[in-house]
Amino acid sequence: MLVSVDLQKTGDDEVKPYLTGLDFLSDGRLVAVDIDNKKCIILNERLQRL
């Protein structure tokens, strides 16, 4: 079971992601709010960015 992931800065990020909110979608995907880069990140069941 995968329980954590280190989100790396991507090409369009200004700074390293800082997550302030998490929620699950009905299909099992995870939504994370990156407040510093003003984005919502969607992760699959293996915690990989979609």
N, CA, C and O atoms as a Maestro MAE file, in Angstrom:
{
 s_m_m2io_version
 :::
 2.0.0
}

f_m_ct {
 s_m_title
 :::
 protein
 m_atom[200] {
  # First column is atom index #
  i_m_mmod_type
  r_m_x_coord
  r_m_y_coord
  r_m_z_coord
  i_m_residue_number
  s_m_chain_name
  s_m_pdb_residue_name
  s_m_pdb_atom_name
  i_m_atomic_number
  :::
  1 25 0.841 -1.176 0.000 1 A "MET " " N  " 7
  2 3 0.000 0.000 0.000 1 A "MET " " CA " 6
  3 2 0.888 1.243 0.000 1 A "MET " " C  " 6
  4 15 1.808 1.365 0.809 1 A "MET " " O  " 8
  5 25 0.602 2.144 -0.905 2 A "LEU " " N  " 7
  6 3 1.337 3.403 -1.015 2 A "LEU " " CA " 6
  7 2 0.658 4.432 -0.121 2 A "LEU " " C  " 6
  8 15 -0.540 4.680 -0.261 2 A "LEU " " O  " 8
  9 25 1.410 5.034 0.798 3 A "VAL " " N  " 7
  10 3 0.789 5.953 1.746 3 A "VAL " " CA " 6
  11 2 1.327 7.375 1.667 3 A "VAL " " C  " 6
  12 15 0.764 8.274 2.292 3 A "VAL " " O  " 8
  13 25 2.390 7.600 0.923 4 A "SER " " N  " 7
  14 3 2.899 8.964 0.790 4 A "SER " " CA " 6
  15 2 3.612 9.136 -0.544 4 A "SER " " C  " 6
  16 15 4.009 8.166 -1.190 4 A "SER " " O  " 8
  17 25 3.761 10.391 -0.937 5 A "VAL " " N  " 7
  18 3 4.447 10.713 -2.174 5 A "VAL " " CA " 6
  19 2 5.086 12.091 -2.013 5 A "VAL " " C  " 6
  20 15 4.526 12.964 -1.350 5 A "VAL " " O  " 8
  21 25 6.250 12.283 -2.614 6 A "ASP " " N  " 7
  22 3 6.930 13.571 -2.591 6 A "ASP " " CA " 6
  23 2 6.655 14.245 -3.931 6 A "ASP " " C  " 6
  24 15 7.219 13.852 -4.952 6 A "ASP " " O  " 8
  25 25 5.794 15.255 -3.932 7 A "LEU " " N  " 7
  26 3 5.451 15.949 -5.176 7 A "LEU " " CA " 6
  27 2 6.579 16.891 -5.553 7 A "LEU " " C  " 6
  28 15 6.939 17.788 -4.792 7 A "LEU " " O  " 8
  29 25 7.125 16.678 -6.727 8 A "GLN " " N  " 7
  30 3 8.220 17.496 -7.229 8 A "GLN " " CA " 6
  31 2 7.676 18.679 -8.006 8 A "GLN " " C  " 6
  32 15 6.553 18.639 -8.507 8 A "GLN " " O  " 8
  33 25 8.461 19.711 -8.104 9 A "LYS " " N  " 7
  34 3 8.133 20.892 -8.891 9 A "LYS " " CA " 6
  35 2 8.123 20.513 -10.376 9 A "LYS " " C  " 6
  36 15 9.049 19.861 -10.860 9 A "LYS " " O  " 8
  37 25 7.080 20.919 -11.089 10 A "THR " " N  " 7
  38 3 7.009 20.651 -12.524 10 A "THR " " CA " 6
  39 2 7.418 21.904 -13.289 10 A "THR " " C  " 6
  40 15 7.683 22.939 -12.677 10 A "THR " " O  " 8
  41 25 7.474 21.827 -14.589 11 A "GLY " " N  " 7
  42 3 7.933 22.935 -15.413 11 A "GLY " " CA " 6
  43 2 7.136 24.211 -15.291 11 A "GLY " " C  " 6
  44 15 7.690 25.301 -15.439 11 A "GLY " " O  " 8
  45 25 5.832 24.099 -15.019 12 A "ASP " " N  " 7
  46 3 5.012 25.309 -14.922 12 A "ASP " " CA " 6
  47 2 4.792 25.782 -13.484 12 A "ASP " " C  " 6
  48 15 4.060 26.746 -13.261 12 A "ASP " " O  " 8
  49 25 5.415 25.120 -12.506 13 A "ASP " " N  " 7
  50 3 5.314 25.553 -11.111 13 A "ASP " " CA " 6
  51 2 6.328 26.651 -10.826 13 A "ASP " " C  " 6
  52 15 7.464 26.601 -11.298 13 A "ASP " " O  " 8
  53 25 5.905 27.643 -10.048 14 A "GLU " " N  " 7
  54 3 6.821 28.706 -9.649 14 A "GLU " " CA " 6
  55 2 7.685 28.274 -8.469 14 A "GLU " " C  " 6
  56 15 8.872 28.595 -8.400 14 A "GLU " " O  " 8
  57 25 7.071 27.541 -7.544 15 A "VAL " " N  " 7
  58 3 7.771 27.052 -6.349 15 A "VAL " " CA " 6
  59 2 7.374 25.598 -6.105 15 A "VAL " " C  " 6
  60 15 6.477 25.083 -6.771 15 A "VAL " " O  " 8
  61 25 8.038 24.927 -5.150 16 A "LYS " " N  " 7
  62 3 7.690 23.555 -4.808 16 A "LYS " " CA " 6
  63 2 6.246 23.522 -4.298 16 A "LYS " " C  " 6
  64 15 5.844 24.410 -3.546 16 A "LYS " " O  " 8
  65 25 5.457 22.512 -4.694 17 A "PRO " " N  " 7
  66 3 4.055 22.442 -4.281 17 A "PRO " " CA " 6
  67 2 3.882 22.452 -2.765 17 A "PRO " " C  " 6
  68 15 4.632 21.803 -2.035 17 A "PRO " " O  " 8
  69 25 2.869 23.209 -2.303 18 A "TYR " " N  " 7
  70 3 2.497 23.260 -0.895 18 A "TYR " " CA " 6
  71 2 1.008 22.931 -0.828 18 A "TYR " " C  " 6
  72 15 0.165 23.748 -1.198 18 A "TYR " " O  " 8
  73 25 0.694 21.730 -0.355 19 A "LEU " " N  " 7
  74 3 -0.680 21.252 -0.361 19 A "LEU " " CA " 6
  75 2 -1.416 21.689 0.893 19 A "LEU " " C  " 6
  76 15 -0.928 21.508 2.009 19 A "LEU " " O  " 8
  77 25 -2.610 22.273 0.696 20 A "THR " " N  " 7
  78 3 -3.392 22.746 1.827 20 A "THR " " CA " 6
  79 2 -4.738 22.064 1.964 20 A "THR " " C  " 6
  80 15 -5.408 22.237 2.982 20 A "THR " " O  " 8
  81 25 -5.151 21.300 0.977 21 A "GLY " " N  " 7
  82 3 -6.438 20.619 1.047 21 A "GLY " " CA " 6
  83 2 -6.415 19.340 0.249 21 A "GLY " " C  " 6
  84 15 -5.770 19.266 -0.797 21 A "GLY " " O  " 8
  85 25 -7.119 18.324 0.736 22 A "LEU " " N  " 7
  86 3 -7.221 17.030 0.059 22 A "LEU " " CA " 6
  87 2 -8.672 16.574 0.082 22 A "LEU " " C  " 6
  88 15 -9.404 16.842 1.034 22 A "LEU " " O  " 8
  89 25 -9.080 15.877 -0.985 23 A "ASP " " N  " 7
  90 3 -10.413 15.293 -1.031 23 A "ASP " " CA " 6
  91 2 -10.383 14.144 -2.030 23 A "ASP " " C  " 6
  92 15 -9.545 14.114 -2.931 23 A "ASP " " O  " 8
  93 25 -11.303 13.203 -1.863 24 A "PHE " " N  " 7
  94 3 -11.417 12.071 -2.775 24 A "PHE " " CA " 6
  95 2 -12.585 12.274 -3.714 24 A "PHE " " C  " 6
  96 15 -13.655 12.714 -3.294 24 A "PHE " " O  " 8
  97 25 -12.388 11.954 -4.992 25 A "LEU " " N  " 7
  98 3 -13.473 11.951 -5.970 25 A "LEU " " CA " 6
  99 2 -14.198 10.612 -5.872 25 A "LEU " " C  " 6
  100 15 -13.671 9.664 -5.291 25 A "LEU " " O  " 8
  101 25 -15.381 10.530 -6.426 26 A "SER " " N  " 7
  102 3 -16.193 9.314 -6.327 26 A "SER " " CA " 6
  103 2 -15.544 8.098 -7.012 26 A "SER " " C  " 6
  104 15 -15.858 6.958 -6.667 26 A "SER " " O  " 8
  105 25 -14.646 8.333 -7.975 27 A "ASP " " N  " 7
  106 3 -13.985 7.224 -8.658 27 A "ASP " " CA " 6
  107 2 -12.669 6.821 -7.991 27 A "ASP " " C  " 6
  108 15 -11.937 5.999 -8.542 27 A "ASP " " O  " 8
  109 25 -12.348 7.379 -6.821 28 A "GLY " " N  " 7
  110 3 -11.158 6.980 -6.079 28 A "GLY " " CA " 6
  111 2 -9.947 7.868 -6.279 28 A "GLY " " C  " 6
  112 15 -8.949 7.720 -5.574 28 A "GLY " " O  " 8
  113 25 -10.018 8.794 -7.233 29 A "ARG " " N  " 7
  114 3 -8.892 9.709 -7.430 29 A "ARG " " CA " 6
  115 2 -8.831 10.708 -6.286 29 A "ARG " " C  " 6
  116 15 -9.834 10.970 -5.622 29 A "ARG " " O  " 8
  117 25 -7.652 11.259 -6.063 30 A "LEU " " N  " 7
  118 3 -7.424 12.213 -4.991 30 A "LEU " " CA " 6
  119 2 -7.202 13.593 -5.592 30 A "LEU " " C  " 6
  120 15 -6.455 13.736 -6.560 30 A "LEU " " O  " 8
  121 25 -7.844 14.605 -5.025 31 A "VAL " " N  " 7
  122 3 -7.654 15.984 -5.455 31 A "VAL " " CA " 6
  123 2 -6.900 16.708 -4.345 31 A "VAL " " C  " 6
  124 15 -7.296 16.661 -3.180 31 A "VAL " " O  " 8
  125 25 -5.817 17.373 -4.713 32 A "ALA " " N  " 7
  126 3 -5.015 18.135 -3.760 32 A "ALA " " CA " 6
  127 2 -4.948 19.583 -4.224 32 A "ALA " " C  " 6
  128 15 -4.832 19.847 -5.421 32 A "ALA " " O  " 8
  129 25 -5.021 20.520 -3.285 33 A "VAL " " N  " 7
  130 3 -4.942 21.948 -3.594 33 A "VAL " " CA " 6
  131 2 -3.533 22.433 -3.294 33 A "VAL " " C  " 6
  132 15 -3.059 22.344 -2.161 33 A "VAL " " O  " 8
  133 25 -2.864 22.950 -4.331 34 A "ASP " " N  " 7
  134 3 -1.523 23.521 -4.202 34 A "ASP " " CA " 6
  135 2 -1.687 25.038 -4.132 34 A "ASP " " C  " 6
  136 15 -1.839 25.696 -5.162 34 A "ASP " " O  " 8
  137 25 -1.658 25.586 -2.933 35 A "ILE " " N  " 7
  138 3 -1.957 27.004 -2.723 35 A "ILE " " CA " 6
  139 2 -0.860 27.909 -3.277 35 A "ILE " " C  " 6
  140 15 -1.166 28.987 -3.786 35 A "ILE " " O  " 8
  141 25 0.403 27.507 -3.196 36 A "ASP " " N  " 7
  142 3 1.495 28.376 -3.647 36 A "ASP " " CA " 6
  143 2 1.511 28.558 -5.159 36 A "ASP " " C  " 6
  144 15 1.852 29.636 -5.646 36 A "ASP " " O  " 8
  145 25 1.147 27.516 -5.913 37 A "ASN " " N  " 7
  146 3 1.133 27.598 -7.376 37 A "ASN " " CA " 6
  147 2 -0.277 27.803 -7.933 37 A "ASN " " C  " 6
  148 15 -0.470 27.841 -9.148 37 A "ASN " " O  " 8
  149 25 -1.262 27.933 -7.037 38 A "LYS " " N  " 7
  150 3 -2.656 28.175 -7.415 38 A "LYS " " CA " 6
  151 2 -3.178 27.129 -8.399 38 A "LYS " " C  " 6
  152 15 -3.630 27.453 -9.497 38 A "LYS " " O  " 8
  153 25 -3.101 25.840 -7.967 39 A "LYS " " N  " 7
  154 3 -3.527 24.725 -8.814 39 A "LYS " " CA " 6
  155 2 -4.283 23.687 -8.003 39 A "LYS " " C  " 6
  156 15 -4.162 23.622 -6.780 39 A "LYS " " O  " 8
  157 25 -5.059 22.882 -8.701 40 A "CYS " " N  " 7
  158 3 -5.610 21.651 -8.152 40 A "CYS " " CA " 6
  159 2 -4.882 20.512 -8.843 40 A "CYS " " C  " 6
  160 15 -4.769 20.495 -10.069 40 A "CYS " " O  " 8
  161 25 -4.393 19.571 -8.068 41 A "ILE " " N  " 7
  162 3 -3.657 18.425 -8.597 41 A "ILE " " CA " 6
  163 2 -4.534 17.196 -8.427 41 A "ILE " " C  " 6
  164 15 -5.064 16.962 -7.341 41 A "ILE " " O  " 8
  165 25 -4.694 16.408 -9.479 42 A "ILE " " N  " 7
  166 3 -5.466 15.171 -9.413 42 A "ILE " " CA " 6
  167 2 -4.480 14.011 -9.466 42 A "ILE " " C  " 6
  168 15 -3.627 13.942 -10.351 42 A "ILE " " O  " 8
  169 25 -4.610 13.098 -8.501 43 A "LEU " " N  " 7
  170 3 -3.726 11.945 -8.379 43 A "LEU " " CA " 6
  171 2 -4.536 10.661 -8.516 43 A "LEU " " C  " 6
  172 15 -5.674 10.587 -8.052 43 A "LEU " " O  " 8
  173 25 -3.947 9.648 -9.156 44 A "ASN " " N  " 7
  174 3 -4.639 8.363 -9.282 44 A "ASN " " CA " 6
  175 2 -4.407 7.514 -8.029 44 A "ASN " " C  " 6
  176 15 -3.837 7.998 -7.051 44 A "ASN " " O  " 8
  177 25 -4.840 6.264 -8.055 45 A "GLU " " N  " 7
  178 3 -4.724 5.390 -6.884 45 A "GLU " " CA " 6
  179 2 -3.283 5.049 -6.524 45 A "GLU " " C  " 6
  180 15 -3.025 4.590 -5.411 45 A "GLU " " O  " 8
  181 25 -2.328 5.265 -7.446 46 A "ARG " " N  " 7
  182 3 -0.911 5.049 -7.175 46 A "ARG " " CA " 6
  183 2 -0.200 6.353 -6.845 46 A "ARG " " C  " 6
  184 15 1.030 6.412 -6.817 46 A "ARG " " O  " 8
  185 25 -0.992 7.406 -6.594 47 A "LEU " " N  " 7
  186 3 -0.508 8.755 -6.263 47 A "LEU " " CA " 6
  187 2 0.385 9.341 -7.345 47 A "LEU " " C  " 6
  188 15 1.372 10.017 -7.054 47 A "LEU " " O  " 8
  189 25 0.024 9.071 -8.607 48 A "GLN " " N  " 7
  190 3 0.714 9.655 -9.749 48 A "GLN " " CA " 6
  191 2 -0.145 10.789 -10.296 48 A "GLN " " C  " 6
  192 15 -1.366 10.662 -10.385 48 A "GLN " " O  " 8
  193 25 0.494 11.896 -10.663 49 A "ARG " " N  " 7
  194 3 -0.248 13.032 -11.238 49 A "ARG " " CA " 6
  195 2 -0.914 12.643 -12.541 49 A "ARG " " C  " 6
  196 15 -0.346 11.918 -13.357 49 A "ARG " " O  " 8
  197 25 -2.122 13.134 -12.722 50 A "LEU " " N  " 7
  198 3 -2.844 12.929 -13.986 50 A "LEU " " CA " 6
  199 2 -2.911 14.232 -14.748 50 A "LEU " " C  " 6
  200 15 -3.476 14.281 -15.840 50 A "LEU " " O  " 8
  :::
 }
 m_bond[199] {
  # First column is bond index #
  i_m_from
  i_m_to
  i_m_order
  :::
  1 1 2 1
  2 2 3 1
  3 3 4 2
  4 3 5 1
  5 5 6 1
  6 6 7 1
  7 7 8 2
  8 7 9 1
  9 9 10 1
  10 10 11 1
  11 11 12 2
  12 11 13 1
  13 13 14 1
  14 14 15 1
  15 15 16 2
  16 15 17 1
  17 17 18 1
  18 18 19 1
  19 19 20 2
  20 19 21 1
  21 21 22 1
  22 22 23 1
  23 23 24 2
  24 23 25 1
  25 25 26 1
  26 26 27 1
  27 27 28 2
  28 27 29 1
  29 29 30 1
  30 30 31 1
  31 31 32 2
  32 31 33 1
  33 33 34 1
  34 34 35 1
  35 35 36 2
  36 35 37 1
  37 37 38 1
  38 38 39 1
  39 39 40 2
  40 39 41 1
  41 41 42 1
  42 42 43 1
  43 43 44 2
  44 43 45 1
  45 45 46 1
  46 46 47 1
  47 47 48 2
  48 47 49 1
  49 49 50 1
  50 50 51 1
  51 51 52 2
  52 51 53 1
  53 53 54 1
  54 54 55 1
  55 55 56 2
  56 55 57 1
  57 57 58 1
  58 58 59 1
  59 59 60 2
  60 59 61 1
  61 61 62 1
  62 62 63 1
  63 63 64 2
  64 63 65 1
  65 65 66 1
  66 66 67 1
  67 67 68 2
  68 67 69 1
  69 69 70 1
  70 70 71 1
  71 71 72 2
  72 71 73 1
  73 73 74 1
  74 74 75 1
  75 75 76 2
  76 75 77 1
  77 77 78 1
  78 78 79 1
  79 79 80 2
  80 79 81 1
  81 81 82 1
  82 82 83 1
  83 83 84 2
  84 83 85 1
  85 85 86 1
  86 86 87 1
  87 87 88 2
  88 87 89 1
  89 89 90 1
  90 90 91 1
  91 91 92 2
  92 91 93 1
  93 93 94 1
  94 94 95 1
  95 95 96 2
  96 95 97 1
  97 97 98 1
  98 98 99 1
  99 99 100 2
  100 99 101 1
  101 101 102 1
  102 102 103 1
  103 103 104 2
  104 103 105 1
  105 105 106 1
  106 106 107 1
  107 107 108 2
  108 107 109 1
  109 109 110 1
  110 110 111 1
  111 111 112 2
  112 111 113 1
  113 113 114 1
  114 114 115 1
  115 115 116 2
  116 115 117 1
  117 117 118 1
  118 118 119 1
  119 119 120 2
  120 119 121 1
  121 121 122 1
  122 122 123 1
  123 123 124 2
  124 123 125 1
  125 125 126 1
  126 126 127 1
  127 127 128 2
  128 127 129 1
  129 129 130 1
  130 130 131 1
  131 131 132 2
  132 131 133 1
  133 133 134 1
  134 134 135 1
  135 135 136 2
  136 135 137 1
  137 137 138 1
  138 138 139 1
  139 139 140 2
  140 139 141 1
  141 141 142 1
  142 142 143 1
  143 143 144 2
  144 143 145 1
  145 145 146 1
  146 146 147 1
  147 147 148 2
  148 147 149 1
  149 149 150 1
  150 150 151 1
  151 151 152 2
  152 151 153 1
  153 153 154 1
  154 154 155 1
  155 155 156 2
  156 155 157 1
  157 157 158 1
  158 158 159 1
  159 159 160 2
  160 159 161 1
  161 161 162 1
  162 162 163 1
  163 163 164 2
  164 163 165 1
  165 165 166 1
  166 166 167 1
  167 167 168 2
  168 167 169 1
  169 169 170 1
  170 170 171 1
  171 171 172 2
  172 171 173 1
  173 173 174 1
  174 174 175 1
  175 175 176 2
  176 175 177 1
  177 177 178 1
  178 178 179 1
  179 179 180 2
  180 179 181 1
  181 181 182 1
  182 182 183 1
  183 183 184 2
  184 183 185 1
  185 185 186 1
  186 186 187 1
  187 187 188 2
  188 187 189 1
  189 189 190 1
  190 190 191 1
  191 191 192 2
  192 191 193 1
  193 193 194 1
  194 194 195 1
  195 195 196 2
  196 195 197 1
  197 197 198 1
  198 198 199 1
  199 199 200 2
  :::
 }
}
